[in-house]
Amino acid sequence: MPEEIKLIQPAPVVRDEMGSFQHPNMPDFDEGDGDKCKTWIAEQGLAVAMVSLEYADEVVADRYFESGDPDYSYWEPERPDGEGWFCLAIHDTDDGPVCWWARRE
């Protein structure tokens, strides 16, 4: 009998001092774990949308990219249009900070 999958639910977003957040029930994925991450998302029945600070309000984007300071705690990622979106993660990438939003498909 297959193991029952516990579906992730919305959780309070508590960011660290630099602005990062990871949903407490989201597995840790390492660089190169793209296929594992996609499988987990599919098993969870989630649609995922990524929002990048690079395309945020110009003042906010300039503050981050021109300062050289890794702190992006002031950035409030825009929630996608529609109902049911919750935050999976906010983290830095090679291209700057991103936010992953998710909702049930």
Backbone as a chain_set.jsonl record, in Angstrom:
{"seq": "MPEEIKLIQPAPVVRDEMGSFQHPNMPDFDEGDGDKCKTWIAEQGLAVAMVSLEYADEVVADRYFESGDPDYSYWEPERPDGEGWFCLAIHDTDDGPVCWWARRE", "coords": {"N": [[0.839, -1.173, 0.0], [0.662, 2.183, -0.959], [2.378, 4.968, 0.563], [0.566, 7.466, 2.27], [0.237, 10.73, 1.045], [0.98, 13.703, 2.631], [-0.609, 16.664, 2.263], [0.689, 19.858, 1.654], [-0.016, 22.837, 3.426], [-1.119, 26.289, 3.678], [1.091, 28.449, 5.516], [2.237, 30.632, 8.166], [4.277, 33.328, 7.071], [7.416, 33.741, 8.015], [10.101, 35.55, 7.892], [13.713, 35.453, 7.668], [16.517, 37.443, 8.928], [17.674, 38.422, 6.589], [15.716, 38.243, 4.731], [14.857, 35.848, 3.698], [12.753, 32.917, 3.371], [11.398, 29.724, 4.021], [8.842, 27.463, 3.535], [7.734, 25.611, 6.311], [7.021, 22.923, 5.878], [8.001, 22.202, 3.471], [10.158, 20.237, 1.545], [13.792, 20.198, 1.738], [15.514, 21.195, -1.039], [18.307, 20.701, -3.067], [20.701, 22.442, -5.154], [20.383, 21.406, -8.45], [18.446, 19.558, -7.959], [16.158, 19.687, -9.493], [14.364, 17.896, -10.848], [13.451, 16.298, -8.715], [12.166, 18.249, -7.22], [10.137, 19.078, -9.011], [8.678, 16.685, -9.139], [7.767, 16.483, -6.484], [6.134, 18.798, -6.37], [4.174, 18.084, -8.255], [3.099, 15.775, -6.997], [1.973, 17.014, -4.819], [-0.047, 18.354, -6.015], [0.094, 20.991, -6.898], [0.046, 24.249, -8.377], [2.594, 26.391, -9.384], [3.974, 29.606, -9.138], [6.522, 31.841, -9.97], [7.919, 34.771, -8.687], [10.01, 37.466, -9.318], [12.382, 39.585, -7.73], [13.828, 41.16, -9.401], [12.058, 42.1, -11.316], [10.375, 43.643, -9.875], [8.916, 46.568, -8.322], [10.614, 49.406, -9.521], [12.172, 51.045, -7.821], [12.577, 49.399, -5.586], [13.895, 47.219, -6.792], [16.198, 48.523, -7.8], [17.305, 49.355, -5.371], [18.151, 46.925, -4.247], [19.843, 45.724, -6.281], [21.748, 47.708, -6.846], [22.947, 48.305, -4.455], [24.632, 46.318, -3.455], [24.276, 45.028, -1.129], [23.287, 42.12, 0.539], [20.823, 41.954, 1.809], [17.365, 41.64, 1.524], [15.059, 41.98, 2.861], [13.157, 43.964, 2.933], [11.667, 43.719, 0.649], [8.507, 43.027, -0.614], [7.069, 40.48, -2.021], [4.929, 40.347, -4.848], [1.737, 38.958, -4.846], [0.39, 36.48, -7.024], [-2.351, 36.969, -9.357], [-5.685, 35.929, -8.559], [-7.292, 33.368, -6.543], [-6.291, 31.645, -3.5], [-3.459, 31.473, -3.382], [-0.384, 30.778, -1.733], [2.667, 31.291, 0.101], [5.559, 29.508, -0.731], [8.359, 29.736, -0.693], [10.96, 32.168, -0.24], [13.823, 33.218, -1.591], [17.343, 33.774, -2.338], [18.864, 33.856, -5.569], [21.13, 33.175, -8.322], [20.359, 35.167, -10.014], [19.211, 37.057, -8.431], [16.824, 37.731, -5.724], [13.916, 35.614, -5.408], [10.445, 34.693, -5.249], [8.45, 31.941, -4.527], [5.227, 31.166, -5.207], [2.335, 29.221, -4.441], [-0.533, 27.187, -5.23], [-3.412, 25.051, -4.986], [-4.124, 23.001, -7.751]], "CA": [[0.0, 0.0, 0.0], [1.512, 3.377, -1.006], [2.319, 5.891, 1.693], [-0.323, 8.596, 2.042], [0.946, 11.989, 0.92], [0.412, 14.792, 3.416], [-0.609, 17.863, 1.43], [1.174, 21.081, 2.281], [-1.051, 23.845, 3.66], [-0.53, 27.607, 3.938], [1.715, 28.654, 6.83], [2.692, 32.016, 8.334], [5.568, 33.637, 6.464], [8.318, 34.352, 8.986], [11.356, 35.694, 7.153], [14.904, 35.679, 8.48], [17.004, 38.821, 8.92], [18.037, 38.822, 5.226], [14.497, 38.245, 3.933], [14.541, 34.509, 3.2], [11.713, 32.112, 4.016], [11.042, 28.445, 3.424], [7.69, 26.85, 4.198], [8.253, 24.587, 7.22], [6.714, 21.575, 5.423], [8.58, 21.998, 2.146], [11.46, 19.56, 1.647], [14.983, 20.921, 1.3], [16.004, 20.785, -2.346], [19.619, 21.249, -3.368], [20.922, 22.796, -6.545], [20.426, 20.185, -9.254], [17.312, 18.698, -7.589], [14.992, 20.169, -10.222], [13.401, 16.826, -11.103], [12.847, 15.94, -7.431], [11.261, 19.345, -6.861], [8.972, 18.984, -9.899], [7.905, 15.521, -8.712], [7.091, 16.844, -5.239], [5.072, 19.741, -6.716], [3.106, 17.31, -8.906], [2.471, 14.937, -5.964], [1.205, 17.918, -3.967], [-1.148, 18.927, -6.792], [0.265, 22.437, -6.846], [0.496, 25.139, -9.442], [3.605, 27.253, -8.781], [4.334, 30.812, -9.882], [7.707, 32.477, -9.42], [7.984, 36.224, -8.811], [11.394, 37.88, -9.141], [12.625, 40.954, -7.296], [14.368, 41.866, -10.569], [10.957, 42.73, -12.049], [9.527, 44.334, -8.9], [8.966, 48.026, -8.374], [11.961, 49.826, -9.914], [12.889, 51.564, -6.655], [12.976, 48.238, -4.781], [14.901, 46.479, -7.555], [17.44, 49.307, -7.8], [17.872, 49.326, -4.014], [18.851, 45.655, -4.058], [20.89, 45.447, -7.259], [22.78, 48.731, -6.852], [23.546, 48.479, -3.126], [25.618, 45.293, -3.124], [23.879, 44.48, 0.171], [22.475, 40.93, 0.316], [19.543, 42.043, 2.53], [16.18, 41.971, 0.72], [13.93, 41.802, 3.777], [12.189, 45.028, 2.66], [10.891, 43.363, -0.546], [7.243, 42.321, -0.406], [6.726, 39.897, -3.325], [3.543, 40.492, -5.266], [0.978, 37.705, -4.966], [-0.254, 36.364, -8.335], [-3.8, 37.171, -9.417], [-6.487, 34.737, -8.312], [-7.493, 32.924, -5.16], [-5.646, 30.456, -2.958], [-1.992, 31.472, -3.419], [0.367, 30.892, -0.479], [4.106, 31.359, -0.13], [6.384, 28.327, -0.482], [9.734, 30.119, -0.375], [11.575, 33.394, -0.71], [15.255, 32.97, -1.458], [18.215, 34.412, -3.309], [19.371, 33.019, -6.662], [22.191, 33.855, -9.072], [19.747, 36.315, -10.689], [18.546, 37.887, -7.435], [15.784, 37.08, -4.94], [12.657, 35.187, -6.011], [9.418, 34.143, -4.362], [7.626, 30.885, -5.102], [3.839, 31.103, -4.741], [1.701, 27.96, -4.829], [-1.948, 26.956, -4.907], [-3.934, 23.769, -5.497], [-4.624, 23.042, -9.138]], "C": [[0.887, 1.24, 0.0], [1.298, 4.268, 0.213], [1.421, 7.074, 1.339], [0.496, 9.89, 2.039], [0.225, 13.049, 1.74], [0.539, 16.066, 2.59], [-0.196, 19.089, 2.232], [0.027, 22.093, 2.35], [-0.385, 25.2, 3.863], [0.007, 27.699, 5.372], [2.122, 30.125, 6.939], [4.085, 32.201, 7.718], [6.394, 34.409, 7.481], [9.697, 34.367, 8.329], [12.527, 35.903, 8.107], [15.404, 37.111, 8.286], [17.399, 39.322, 7.528], [16.831, 38.846, 4.293], [14.084, 36.894, 3.403], [13.446, 33.836, 4.019], [11.615, 30.794, 3.276], [9.893, 27.863, 4.238], [8.196, 25.699, 5.065], [7.984, 23.143, 6.771], [7.205, 21.301, 4.003], [9.921, 21.305, 2.306], [12.6, 20.484, 1.232], [15.415, 20.345, -0.04], [17.341, 21.473, -2.576], [19.684, 21.662, -4.826], [21.069, 21.5, -7.342], [19.293, 19.219, -8.949], [16.034, 19.098, -8.321], [13.94, 19.111, -10.458], [12.707, 16.387, -9.818], [11.831, 16.985, -7.006], [9.99, 19.285, -7.708], [8.078, 17.81, -9.515], [7.124, 15.84, -7.447], [5.927, 17.785, -5.515], [3.889, 19.01, -7.341], [2.367, 16.437, -7.887], [1.584, 15.772, -5.049], [-0.007, 18.512, -4.687], [-1.11, 20.446, -6.827], [0.531, 23.049, -8.212], [1.458, 26.097, -8.755], [3.886, 28.422, -9.715], [5.531, 31.447, -9.186], [7.657, 33.984, -9.715], [9.418, 36.627, -8.478], [11.492, 39.331, -8.684], [13.128, 41.789, -8.47], [13.286, 42.634, -11.319], [9.963, 43.425, -11.12], [9.561, 45.828, -9.18], [10.417, 48.469, -8.61], [12.788, 50.33, -8.732], [13.413, 50.413, -5.8], [14.073, 47.459, -5.499], [16.239, 47.227, -7.554], [18.111, 49.277, -6.429], [18.683, 48.054, -3.808], [20.062, 45.543, -4.988], [22.012, 46.485, -7.275], [23.509, 48.852, -5.518], [24.69, 47.505, -2.85], [25.344, 44.629, -1.78], [22.976, 43.272, -0.069], [21.115, 40.934, 1.017], [18.425, 42.438, 1.562], [14.909, 41.81, 1.556], [12.834, 42.846, 3.567], [11.289, 44.71, 1.47], [9.646, 42.577, -0.154], [6.793, 41.765, -1.76], [5.233, 39.99, -3.621], [2.9, 39.12, -5.458], [0.348, 37.649, -6.365], [-1.765, 36.611, -8.242], [-4.516, 35.847, -9.16], [-6.489, 34.363, -6.843], [-6.555, 31.77, -4.794], [-4.133, 30.422, -2.954], [-1.417, 31.575, -2.01], [1.848, 30.773, -0.788], [4.78, 30.038, 0.223], [7.789, 28.723, -0.037], [10.056, 31.491, -0.93], [13.071, 33.185, -0.503], [16.039, 33.665, -2.563], [18.658, 33.387, -4.344], [20.518, 33.782, -7.32], [21.672, 35.12, -9.754], [19.021, 37.252, -9.726], [17.425, 37.129, -6.748], [14.533, 36.747, -5.756], [11.715, 34.691, -4.924], [8.652, 33.094, -5.141], [6.271, 30.932, -4.422], [3.241, 29.794, -5.218], [0.217, 27.988, -4.493], [-2.338, 25.608, -5.508], [-4.447, 23.963, -6.913], [-6.061, 22.586, -9.197]], "O": [[1.77, 1.363, 0.849], [0.218, 4.32, 0.802], [1.507, 7.617, 0.238], [1.334, 10.113, 2.913], [-0.975, 13.271, 1.577], [1.643, 16.497, 2.258], [-0.675, 19.318, 3.343], [-0.792, 22.182, 1.436], [0.801, 25.256, 4.188], [-0.545, 27.111, 6.303], [2.328, 30.789, 5.923], [4.951, 31.333, 7.836], [6.118, 35.572, 7.775], [10.367, 33.339, 8.225], [12.37, 36.45, 9.198], [14.788, 37.896, 7.566], [17.453, 40.532, 7.31], [16.903, 39.399, 3.196], [13.062, 36.787, 2.724], [13.243, 34.143, 5.194], [11.733, 30.748, 2.051], [9.96, 27.78, 5.464], [9.004, 24.893, 4.604], [8.659, 22.227, 7.24], [6.859, 20.281, 3.408], [10.743, 21.734, 3.117], [12.4, 21.432, 0.472], [15.653, 19.143, -0.159], [17.494, 22.667, -2.317], [18.833, 21.284, -5.632], [21.805, 20.601, -6.936], [19.176, 18.177, -9.593], [14.937, 18.867, -7.813], [12.749, 19.375, -10.294], [11.503, 16.131, -9.825], [10.763, 16.652, -6.493], [8.887, 19.425, -7.18], [6.853, 17.924, -9.56], [5.944, 15.503, -7.347], [4.844, 17.602, -4.96], [2.737, 19.28, -7.001], [1.138, 16.367, -7.912], [0.562, 15.291, -4.56], [-0.886, 19.099, -4.055], [-2.149, 21.106, -6.79], [1.157, 22.439, -9.079], [1.172, 26.571, -7.655], [4.019, 28.249, -10.926], [5.551, 31.575, -7.962], [7.39, 34.404, -10.841], [9.976, 36.183, -7.475], [10.777, 40.198, -9.184], [12.881, 42.994, -8.526], [13.553, 43.691, -11.892], [8.848, 43.756, -11.526], [10.161, 46.282, -10.154], [11.336, 47.96, -7.968], [13.987, 50.061, -8.659], [14.556, 50.444, -5.343], [15.07, 47.08, -4.884], [17.289, 46.625, -7.332], [19.334, 49.185, -6.333], [19.782, 48.101, -3.255], [21.177, 45.294, -4.53], [23.128, 46.165, -7.684], [24.586, 49.446, -5.46], [25.612, 47.825, -2.099], [26.104, 43.763, -1.346], [21.995, 43.38, -0.806], [20.331, 40.002, 0.834], [18.527, 43.449, 0.866], [13.831, 41.541, 1.027], [11.695, 42.631, 3.982], [10.256, 45.355, 1.291], [9.733, 41.575, 0.557], [6.203, 42.49, -2.561], [4.394, 39.744, -2.755], [3.442, 38.246, -6.135], [-0.172, 38.656, -6.844], [-2.365, 36.475, -7.176], [-4.01, 34.779, -9.505], [-5.79, 34.956, -6.022], [-6.092, 31.024, -5.657], [-3.56, 29.411, -2.549], [-1.897, 32.359, -1.191], [2.235, 30.219, -1.817], [4.606, 29.511, 1.322], [8.346, 28.125, 0.883], [9.507, 31.92, -1.945], [13.53, 32.999, 0.623], [15.484, 34.086, -3.577], [18.81, 32.204, -4.04], [20.836, 34.902, -6.921], [22.443, 36.037, -10.039], [18.293, 38.145, -10.161], [17.104, 36.006, -7.139], [14.143, 37.485, -6.66], [12.138, 34.322, -3.829], [8.251, 33.326, -6.281], [6.172, 30.759, -3.207], [3.6, 29.305, -6.289], [-0.227, 28.708, -3.598], [-1.68, 25.1, -6.415], [-5.111, 24.95, -7.228], [-6.654, 22.552, -10.275]]}, "num_chains": 1, "name": "protein.A"}
